[in-house]
């Protein structure tokens, strides 16, 4: 799921996004599952130890630790039994000094039906990538993932159409467990049709052109007060802070991983005036855009 900045910057200087490697998947289905380890990749040209972006889901269940992994400019340290869920569009980087052991699941957007996508919260970008299940939850997740792997590798028992259908059901069962863990970890009380969810999805779609809380409230048919209450309940932030964090994140992505001039980065996230963008970025990061870029080069 490429976001607006990607669509506007496909001329070679945007962040490169690697697609789901259907050709590497058993039977050409829209998912893969297997052991982590050296030599594994999802694209021949994807430099896993350099920051890159993918357009599919990755779930890693670690068998050993610690493993350090960067997701959207935050370093996470995973231990044995932890899971890391990276969603489409997030930039991330594998650590060259960590040994990745465990099971990795990748999934192409569109492999699951819409109702399942909503039920499992596949695009809950507000939830943290790192998940730490308790012993009972981990046992359920491991059993579910093991069943999914057995179904994935068994290509002889059923014809392809039935094999794919069984995979979708097994994958849904695992993701429902995972989604419950993710929601519990964040103590999110909102339902899938909530005010906050609609706001979150609208921000993800329009953050590059709309920074106005009132604009989102009007578009969604809510009062500003209702929106403030819903966003605070779900995240602890104001709607404006939520919008600004998404804008800052995309600006960081573009500054770190493209050679776009500062003015074009600002324009890509909704600031036609470069000076206003620099002021906004400094207010939220205590660094100028140029200083942030220099620190990462």
Secondary structure as GFF3:
##gff-version 3
##sequence-region A 1 297
A	DSSP	alpha_helix	4	8	.	.	.	ID=ss1
A	DSSP	beta_strand	17	18	.	.	.	ID=ss2
A	DSSP	three_ten_helix	22	24	.	.	.	ID=ss3
A	DSSP	three_ten_helix	26	28	.	.	.	ID=ss4
A	DSSP	beta_strand	31	35	.	.	.	ID=ss5
A	DSSP	beta_strand	52	54	.	.	.	ID=ss6
A	DSSP	beta_strand	56	62	.	.	.	ID=ss7
A	DSSP	beta_strand	67	71	.	.	.	ID=ss8
A	DSSP	beta_strand	74	78	.	.	.	ID=ss9
A	DSSP	beta_strand	82	86	.	.	.	ID=ss10
A	DSSP	beta_strand	91	94	.	.	.	ID=ss11
A	DSSP	beta_strand	102	108	.	.	.	ID=ss12
A	DSSP	alpha_helix	114	120	.	.	.	ID=ss13
A	DSSP	beta_strand	130	132	.	.	.	ID=ss14
A	DSSP	alpha_helix	135	153	.	.	.	ID=ss15
A	DSSP	alpha_helix	160	186	.	.	.	ID=ss16
A	DSSP	alpha_helix	195	206	.	.	.	ID=ss17
A	DSSP	alpha_helix	213	220	.	.	.	ID=ss18
A	DSSP	alpha_helix	224	235	.	.	.	ID=ss19
A	DSSP	alpha_helix	239	257	.	.	.	ID=ss20
A	DSSP	alpha_helix	262	268	.	.	.	ID=ss21
A	DSSP	alpha_helix	274	285	.	.	.	ID=ss22
A	DSSP	alpha_helix	289	295	.	.	.	ID=ss23
###
